[in-house]
Amino acid sequence: LLKVAKIRITGGYFAKSDWNWLKVNNANFAKLNSFTIDATTDQVDDIADDNDYDGYFFKGDHGALEELELHKLKNIGKAAFTNCTKLRKVSAPDAESVGESAFDTNNMLVEVNLPKVKHLGKASFNNCRMLKTLEFPQLESLTGGQAYDPANPVTNSTFLDCRSLRSVDLGNVKYIPTETFGKCISLQEVKATAVEVVGDKAFSDSCVNLRTVTMPKLTEIGLSAFAGCSSLAQFTLPVKPPKVKTNSSNPSPFEKCKAQDLLLFVDATGEIITSGEALTKAVAAYKAEDDGNKTDDKWFGWNLPTSTLHQIKVDAALQNG
């Protein structure tokens, strides 16, 4: 086993006992750099939660695992591949859930293919410092399927310290928990077209390059959710202003946001409103909100557009891609 570099499973049934065998013998696979469960495999059992956080493969800098291809696998358990520091590529085209810390501290991970995943657990991609782009078209939850409870908000850190992450598409996620994108210093764009609630400090302090956020169904913004996002210049919101949580220590979710140039509104069909009565009503609704400053015509520091200026800016934004 000490010399095995590749394992490929074809046909048959890959059972829980097979996963357990890998876990028990993981120290013997120090040279393993590729593990594949082929699409011809008839059935693959779920990877069970690893409560001792030891992982199913030889972990740390002495391990060699670089590539995982896992067909027919539905559920990846907690800490399954934690600390595989040389892992570069993961493909699990049938996976629907990824457990807590499943890929935690995979420092070299650059490619993730999870097109059917619906649920990501806490810290599932924490400290994956080489990831640049993530797309989860069917994603529903960043809390492992746990529903949003305003009385018990979740601290998540799903993408904490993903320092190279530039863009993310959150699919059908409705709730972004507290500190989800902490230390994502390269993050520039977030597409979250189904998000309704952004938790406290979800993007705060270190998302200094975040420029564009699209949340056309947003209903609630948590304390200091975008504080310190100094480059944030474009925000797409619904015509009805979201509820904004503040207190004496956190008077605005956009503290230290210096750009705040282009606020876009979308109608019920998802189309951007560029002029007319609908735009006038949206601007009036945002202007009427109590943001702690009654002397300006802004909404928590965001410029509220006139129809002429708004149309010009939208055209310029579209021309710039």
TIDREN-467135 format. One line per field, with one value per residue (C-alpha): x, y negated, z negated; chain; residue number from 1. Coordinates in nm, 4 decimals. Example, Ala and Ser with C-alpha at 12.3 -4.5 7.8 and 13.67 -1.06 7.14 Angstrom:
2
u	c(1.2300 | 1.3670)
v	c(0.4500 | 0.1060)
w	c(-0.7800 | -0.7140)
kette	c(A | A)
nr	c(1 | 2)
END
This chain:
321
u	c(0.0000 | 0.2854 | 0.3650 | 0.0091 | -0.0291 | -0.3748 | -0.6953 | -0.9856 | -1.3102 | -1.5142 | -1.8422 | -1.9975 | -2.0894 | -1.8633 | -1.9978 | -1.9611 | -1.7189 | -1.4952 | -1.4841 | -1.4017 | -1.1201 | -0.9695 | -0.9918 | -0.8300 | -0.5471 | -0.5032 | -0.1516 | -0.0463 | -0.1524 | 0.1110 | 0.1894 | -0.1714 | -0.2294 | -0.5518 | -0.8701 | -1.1586 | -1.4969 | -1.5927 | -1.9361 | -1.9683 | -1.9904 | -2.3378 | -2.3818 | -2.1791 | -2.2601 | -2.2467 | -1.9265 | -2.0105 | -1.9237 | -1.5686 | -1.6111 | -1.2425 | -1.1519 | -0.8832 | -1.0169 | -1.0416 | -0.7056 | -0.3531 | -0.3636 | -0.1212 | 0.1857 | 0.3160 | 0.0147 | 0.0101 | -0.3591 | -0.4129 | -0.7327 | -1.0725 | -1.3384 | -1.6423 | -1.9351 | -2.2624 | -2.1763 | -2.4679 | -2.3418 | -1.9921 | -1.9704 | -1.8109 | -1.4322 | -1.4141 | -1.1217 | -1.0053 | -0.6458 | -0.5605 | -0.3162 | -0.2085 | -0.5581 | -0.6092 | -0.9192 | -1.2519 | -1.5355 | -1.8464 | -2.1087 | -2.3866 | -2.3215 | -2.6106 | -2.4570 | -2.1137 | -2.0661 | -1.8999 | -1.5270 | -1.5339 | -1.2633 | -1.1293 | -0.7697 | -0.7238 | -0.4749 | -0.4027 | -0.7611 | -0.8291 | -1.1091 | -1.4426 | -1.7213 | -2.0380 | -2.3188 | -2.5955 | -2.4967 | -2.7845 | -2.6358 | -2.2949 | -2.2024 | -2.0178 | -1.6551 | -1.6882 | -1.4364 | -1.2724 | -0.9115 | -0.9116 | -0.6784 | -0.6319 | -0.9979 | -1.0861 | -1.4350 | -1.7238 | -2.0579 | -2.3312 | -2.6351 | -2.8580 | -2.7320 | -3.0076 | -2.8311 | -2.5017 | -2.6133 | -2.6347 | -3.0069 | -3.0823 | -3.3578 | -3.3030 | -3.4084 | -3.3815 | -3.3750 | -3.0730 | -2.8586 | -2.5827 | -2.2116 | -2.0920 | -1.7489 | -1.8244 | -1.5722 | -1.3686 | -1.0157 | -1.0676 | -0.8216 | -0.8120 | -1.1877 | -1.3011 | -1.6575 | -1.9278 | -2.2739 | -2.4867 | -2.7654 | -3.0885 | -2.9468 | -3.1858 | -2.9723 | -2.6073 | -2.5024 | -2.2704 | -1.9052 | -1.9604 | -1.7085 | -1.4668 | -1.1141 | -1.2141 | -0.9840 | -0.9992 | -1.3765 | -1.5145 | -1.8589 | -2.1408 | -2.4433 | -2.7140 | -3.0410 | -3.2474 | -3.0952 | -3.3448 | -3.1320 | -2.7680 | -2.6390 | -2.4278 | -2.0773 | -2.1313 | -1.8901 | -1.7456 | -1.3953 | -1.1824 | -1.3847 | -1.2069 | -1.2267 | -1.5966 | -1.7457 | -2.0743 | -2.3545 | -2.6778 | -2.9570 | -3.2929 | -3.4966 | -3.3213 | -3.5486 | -3.3033 | -2.9448 | -2.7625 | -2.5399 | -2.2285 | -2.2986 | -2.0888 | -1.8850 | -1.5385 | -1.6234 | -1.4511 | -1.4767 | -1.8475 | -1.9892 | -2.2923 | -2.5789 | -2.8902 | -3.1949 | -3.5747 | -3.8039 | -3.9092 | -3.6277 | -3.4905 | -3.5043 | -3.1701 | -3.0409 | -2.8488 | -2.7536 | -2.5458 | -2.2220 | -2.3190 | -2.5183 | -2.4938 | -2.4298 | -2.2170 | -1.9711 | -1.6422 | -1.7913 | -1.6453 | -1.7768 | -2.1541 | -2.2176 | -2.4759 | -2.7909 | -3.0063 | -3.3669 | -3.5388 | -3.9083 | -4.1021 | -3.9855 | -3.6211 | -3.5771 | -3.3736 | -3.5888 | -3.4262 | -3.6909 | -4.0522 | -4.2984 | -4.1649 | -3.8207 | -3.9668 | -4.1607 | -3.8588 | -3.6406 | -3.9111 | -3.9418 | -3.5687 | -3.5497 | -3.8292 | -3.6325 | -3.4744 | -3.1011 | -2.9993 | -2.9377 | -3.2335 | -3.0282 | -2.9194 | -3.0959 | -2.9151 | -2.9935 | -2.7254 | -2.4697 | -2.5897 | -2.6693 | -3.0326 | -3.0573 | -3.2606 | -3.4096 | -3.1716 | -2.8577 | -2.9713 | -3.0186 | -2.6732 | -2.5075 | -2.6880 | -2.5787 | -2.2194 | -2.2277 | -2.3593 | -2.0952 | -1.8251 | -1.9555)
v	c(0.0000 | -0.2360 | -0.2617 | -0.2989 | -0.6243 | -0.5797 | -0.3996 | -0.3671 | -0.1940 | -0.0534 | 0.1358 | 0.3043 | 0.1563 | -0.0748 | -0.0311 | -0.2009 | 0.0730 | -0.0249 | -0.3856 | -0.2629 | -0.0465 | -0.3524 | -0.5480 | -0.2736 | -0.2368 | -0.6011 | -0.6200 | -0.3534 | -0.5713 | -0.8416 | -0.8196 | -0.8167 | -1.1166 | -1.0190 | -0.8493 | -0.7858 | -0.6183 | -0.5690 | -0.6444 | -0.2734 | -0.1946 | -0.0647 | -0.2114 | -0.4216 | -0.4576 | -0.7982 | -0.9052 | -0.9044 | -1.1951 | -1.1770 | -1.3040 | -1.2743 | -1.5030 | -1.2610 | -1.2317 | -0.9391 | -0.9944 | -1.0606 | -1.4259 | -1.7099 | -1.8097 | -1.4530 | -1.3321 | -1.3209 | -1.3280 | -1.5759 | -1.4665 | -1.3264 | -1.2121 | -1.0667 | -0.9566 | -0.8232 | -0.9674 | -1.1602 | -1.2806 | -1.3790 | -1.3633 | -1.5917 | -1.6320 | -1.3653 | -1.5276 | -1.7807 | -1.8991 | -1.7329 | -2.0137 | -1.8997 | -1.8332 | -2.0449 | -1.9087 | -1.7768 | -1.6487 | -1.4918 | -1.5422 | -1.3613 | -1.4931 | -1.6740 | -1.7626 | -1.8471 | -1.8213 | -2.0453 | -2.0991 | -1.8435 | -2.0270 | -2.2431 | -2.3608 | -2.2206 | -2.4955 | -2.3961 | -2.3349 | -2.5259 | -2.3359 | -2.2271 | -2.0617 | -2.0119 | -2.0926 | -1.9205 | -2.0129 | -2.1537 | -2.1852 | -2.3007 | -2.2612 | -2.4926 | -2.5581 | -2.3155 | -2.5174 | -2.7063 | -2.8054 | -2.6925 | -2.9737 | -2.8993 | -2.8829 | -3.1631 | -3.0903 | -2.8866 | -2.8127 | -2.6141 | -2.6387 | -2.4166 | -2.5238 | -2.5819 | -2.6128 | -2.7140 | -2.5642 | -2.1972 | -2.2314 | -2.4039 | -2.6643 | -3.0292 | -3.1060 | -3.4767 | -3.3854 | -3.1593 | -3.2962 | -3.0717 | -3.1535 | -2.9719 | -3.0418 | -2.8282 | -3.0248 | -3.1797 | -3.2711 | -3.1791 | -3.4524 | -3.4054 | -3.3713 | -3.6337 | -3.5422 | -3.3142 | -3.2142 | -3.0961 | -2.9445 | -2.9220 | -3.0057 | -3.2207 | -3.2833 | -3.3875 | -3.3265 | -3.5279 | -3.5468 | -3.3311 | -3.5277 | -3.6454 | -3.7209 | -3.6773 | -3.9618 | -3.9008 | -3.8626 | -4.0978 | -3.9732 | -3.7876 | -3.6604 | -3.5665 | -3.6069 | -3.4091 | -3.5448 | -3.6963 | -3.7367 | -3.8396 | -3.7666 | -3.9827 | -4.0522 | -3.8132 | -4.0126 | -4.2617 | -4.4040 | -4.2001 | -4.1889 | -4.5048 | -4.4234 | -4.3366 | -4.5567 | -4.4072 | -4.2395 | -4.1152 | -4.0343 | -4.1157 | -3.9325 | -4.0671 | -4.1343 | -4.1676 | -4.2882 | -4.1997 | -4.4084 | -4.5343 | -4.2860 | -4.4764 | -4.6967 | -4.7660 | -4.6627 | -4.9759 | -4.8993 | -4.8095 | -5.0255 | -4.8436 | -4.6830 | -4.5351 | -4.5299 | -4.4855 | -4.7878 | -4.7314 | -4.8317 | -4.5451 | -4.5563 | -4.6807 | -4.5776 | -4.8468 | -4.9397 | -5.2083 | -5.0252 | -4.9283 | -5.2206 | -5.0996 | -4.7706 | -4.9697 | -5.1423 | -5.2294 | -5.1564 | -5.4414 | -5.3802 | -5.3189 | -5.4656 | -5.2561 | -5.1315 | -4.9295 | -4.8239 | -4.5253 | -4.4622 | -4.1415 | -3.9910 | -4.0493 | -4.3290 | -4.6357 | -4.9480 | -5.2293 | -5.5011 | -5.5978 | -5.5789 | -5.2480 | -5.4005 | -5.7105 | -5.4975 | -5.2813 | -5.5847 | -5.7374 | -5.4159 | -5.4002 | -5.7708 | -5.7300 | -5.4709 | -5.5898 | -5.5410 | -5.7741 | -6.0678 | -6.2809 | -6.5576 | -6.3751 | -6.2016 | -5.8737 | -5.5285 | -5.4258 | -5.6133 | -5.4860 | -5.7432 | -5.7272 | -5.7808 | -6.0215 | -5.8639 | -6.0434 | -5.9720 | -5.6151 | -5.5430 | -5.6785 | -5.4676 | -5.1513 | -5.1911 | -5.2491 | -4.9473 | -4.7264 | -4.8513 | -4.7669 | -4.4084)
w	c(0.0000 | -0.0706 | 0.3020 | 0.4365 | 0.6328 | 0.7881 | 0.6980 | 0.9415 | 0.8432 | 1.1340 | 1.1202 | 0.8185 | 0.4829 | 0.2811 | -0.0713 | -0.4072 | -0.5048 | -0.2112 | -0.3280 | -0.6777 | -0.5406 | -0.3724 | -0.6953 | -0.9063 | -0.6550 | -0.5591 | -0.7013 | -0.4503 | -0.1550 | -0.1898 | 0.1856 | 0.3093 | 0.5362 | 0.7175 | 0.5988 | 0.8397 | 0.8098 | 1.1713 | 1.3147 | 1.3958 | 1.0231 | 0.9434 | 0.5963 | 0.3516 | -0.0159 | -0.1853 | -0.3580 | -0.7288 | -0.9603 | -1.0924 | -1.4459 | -1.5312 | -1.2361 | -1.1186 | -0.7632 | -0.5252 | -0.3588 | -0.4782 | -0.5737 | -0.6166 | -0.4194 | -0.4160 | -0.2187 | 0.1605 | 0.2562 | 0.5399 | 0.7145 | 0.6115 | 0.8573 | 0.6821 | 0.8980 | 0.7526 | 0.4103 | 0.2546 | -0.0825 | -0.1949 | -0.5736 | -0.8289 | -0.8037 | -0.5316 | -0.3491 | -0.6047 | -0.5901 | -0.2586 | -0.1968 | 0.1516 | 0.2877 | 0.6002 | 0.7732 | 0.6441 | 0.8597 | 0.7091 | 0.9813 | 0.7913 | 0.4397 | 0.2716 | -0.0651 | -0.2010 | -0.5751 | -0.8307 | -0.7649 | -0.4822 | -0.2857 | -0.5678 | -0.5185 | -0.1678 | -0.0966 | 0.2647 | 0.3768 | 0.6999 | 0.8767 | 0.7286 | 0.9280 | 0.7220 | 0.9680 | 0.7688 | 0.4150 | 0.2089 | -0.1387 | -0.2610 | -0.6264 | -0.8599 | -0.7603 | -0.4691 | -0.2629 | -0.5466 | -0.4785 | -0.1139 | -0.0186 | 0.3536 | 0.4605 | 0.7007 | 0.8336 | 0.6943 | 0.8580 | 0.6879 | 0.9183 | 0.6990 | 0.3569 | 0.1000 | -0.2338 | -0.3945 | -0.7239 | -0.6350 | -0.5729 | -0.9050 | -0.8642 | -0.9535 | -1.3101 | -1.3992 | -1.7698 | -1.7168 | -1.4335 | -1.3035 | -1.2924 | -0.9883 | -0.8328 | -0.5259 | -0.3188 | -0.6001 | -0.4916 | -0.1257 | -0.0430 | 0.3341 | 0.3852 | 0.6366 | 0.7257 | 0.5942 | 0.7148 | 0.4220 | 0.6311 | 0.4289 | 0.0848 | -0.1208 | -0.4306 | -0.4553 | -0.8170 | -1.0370 | -0.9238 | -0.6147 | -0.4056 | -0.6737 | -0.5474 | -0.1824 | -0.0894 | 0.2888 | 0.3179 | 0.5837 | 0.6804 | 0.5057 | 0.6951 | 0.4478 | 0.6347 | 0.3818 | 0.0589 | -0.1836 | -0.4979 | -0.5405 | -0.8904 | -1.1202 | -0.9861 | -0.6948 | -0.4764 | -0.7215 | -0.7687 | -0.5323 | -0.2070 | -0.0967 | 0.2754 | 0.2847 | 0.5554 | 0.6724 | 0.4771 | 0.6352 | 0.3881 | 0.5503 | 0.2826 | -0.0262 | -0.3256 | -0.6166 | -0.6682 | -0.9901 | -1.2130 | -1.0311 | -0.7514 | -0.4971 | -0.7298 | -0.5948 | -0.2370 | -0.1193 | 0.2543 | 0.2582 | 0.5358 | 0.6773 | 0.4877 | 0.6497 | 0.4199 | 0.4330 | 0.4533 | 0.0922 | -0.1448 | -0.3546 | -0.7310 | -0.8612 | -1.2043 | -1.3910 | -1.7451 | -1.9153 | -1.8408 | -1.4864 | -1.3412 | -0.9803 | -0.7994 | -0.5538 | -0.7873 | -0.6157 | -0.2746 | -0.0730 | 0.2795 | 0.2520 | 0.5940 | 0.7791 | 0.6097 | 0.8481 | 0.7948 | 0.9525 | 1.0013 | 0.9311 | 1.2596 | 1.1759 | 1.4277 | 1.3323 | 1.3048 | 1.4993 | 1.5074 | 1.4595 | 1.1735 | 1.0439 | 0.9938 | 0.8309 | 0.5814 | 0.5016 | 0.4366 | 0.2152 | 0.0141 | -0.0550 | -0.1317 | -0.3880 | -0.5852 | -0.9116 | -0.8597 | -1.1406 | -0.9071 | -0.8051 | -0.6454 | -0.3292 | -0.0424 | -0.0902 | -0.2273 | -0.4778 | -0.2684 | 0.0701 | 0.3353 | 0.4398 | 0.8151 | 1.0154 | 1.3272 | 1.5670 | 1.3677 | 1.3034 | 1.6721 | 1.7561 | 1.4866 | 1.5817 | 1.9442 | 1.8356 | 1.6071 | 1.8867 | 2.1256 | 1.8725 | 1.8470)
kette	c(A | A | A | A | A | A | A | A | A | A | A | A | A | A | A | A | A | A | A | A | A | A | A | A | A | A | A | A | A | A | A | A | A | A | A | A | A | A | A | A | A | A | A | A | A | A | A | A | A | A | A | A | A | A | A | A | A | A | A | A | A | A | A | A | A | A | A | A | A | A | A | A | A | A | A | A | A | A | A | A | A | A | A | A | A | A | A | A | A | A | A | A | A | A | A | A | A | A | A | A | A | A | A | A | A | A | A | A | A | A | A | A | A | A | A | A | A | A | A | A | A | A | A | A | A | A | A | A | A | A | A | A | A | A | A | A | A | A | A | A | A | A | A | A | A | A | A | A | A | A | A | A | A | A | A | A | A | A | A | A | A | A | A | A | A | A | A | A | A | A | A | A | A | A | A | A | A | A | A | A | A | A | A | A | A | A | A | A | A | A | A | A | A | A | A | A | A | A | A | A | A | A | A | A | A | A | A | A | A | A | A | A | A | A | A | A | A | A | A | A | A | A | A | A | A | A | A | A | A | A | A | A | A | A | A | A | A | A | A | A | A | A | A | A | A | A | A | A | A | A | A | A | A | A | A | A | A | A | A | A | A | A | A | A | A | A | A | A | A | A | A | A | A | A | A | A | A | A | A | A | A | A | A | A | A | A | A | A | A | A | A | A | A | A | A | A | A | A | A | A | A | A | A | A | A | A | A | A | A | A | A | A | A | A | A | A | A | A | A | A | A)
nr	c(1 | 2 | 3 | 4 | 5 | 6 | 7 | 8 | 9 | 10 | 11 | 12 | 13 | 14 | 15 | 16 | 17 | 18 | 19 | 20 | 21 | 22 | 23 | 24 | 25 | 26 | 27 | 28 | 29 | 30 | 31 | 32 | 33 | 34 | 35 | 36 | 37 | 38 | 39 | 40 | 41 | 42 | 43 | 44 | 45 | 46 | 47 | 48 | 49 | 50 | 51 | 52 | 53 | 54 | 55 | 56 | 57 | 58 | 59 | 60 | 61 | 62 | 63 | 64 | 65 | 66 | 67 | 68 | 69 | 70 | 71 | 72 | 73 | 74 | 75 | 76 | 77 | 78 | 79 | 80 | 81 | 82 | 83 | 84 | 85 | 86 | 87 | 88 | 89 | 90 | 91 | 92 | 93 | 94 | 95 | 96 | 97 | 98 | 99 | 100 | 101 | 102 | 103 | 104 | 105 | 106 | 107 | 108 | 109 | 110 | 111 | 112 | 113 | 114 | 115 | 116 | 117 | 118 | 119 | 120 | 121 | 122 | 123 | 124 | 125 | 126 | 127 | 128 | 129 | 130 | 131 | 132 | 133 | 134 | 135 | 136 | 137 | 138 | 139 | 140 | 141 | 142 | 143 | 144 | 145 | 146 | 147 | 148 | 149 | 150 | 151 | 152 | 153 | 154 | 155 | 156 | 157 | 158 | 159 | 160 | 161 | 162 | 163 | 164 | 165 | 166 | 167 | 168 | 169 | 170 | 171 | 172 | 173 | 174 | 175 | 176 | 177 | 178 | 179 | 180 | 181 | 182 | 183 | 184 | 185 | 186 | 187 | 188 | 189 | 190 | 191 | 192 | 193 | 194 | 195 | 196 | 197 | 198 | 199 | 200 | 201 | 202 | 203 | 204 | 205 | 206 | 207 | 208 | 209 | 210 | 211 | 212 | 213 | 214 | 215 | 216 | 217 | 218 | 219 | 220 | 221 | 222 | 223 | 224 | 225 | 226 | 227 | 228 | 229 | 230 | 231 | 232 | 233 | 234 | 235 | 236 | 237 | 238 | 239 | 240 | 241 | 242 | 243 | 244 | 245 | 246 | 247 | 248 | 249 | 250 | 251 | 252 | 253 | 254 | 255 | 256 | 257 | 258 | 259 | 260 | 261 | 262 | 263 | 264 | 265 | 266 | 267 | 268 | 269 | 270 | 271 | 272 | 273 | 274 | 275 | 276 | 277 | 278 | 279 | 280 | 281 | 282 | 283 | 284 | 285 | 286 | 287 | 288 | 289 | 290 | 291 | 292 | 293 | 294 | 295 | 296 | 297 | 298 | 299 | 300 | 301 | 302 | 303 | 304 | 305 | 306 | 307 | 308 | 309 | 310 | 311 | 312 | 313 | 314 | 315 | 316 | 317 | 318 | 319 | 320 | 321)
END
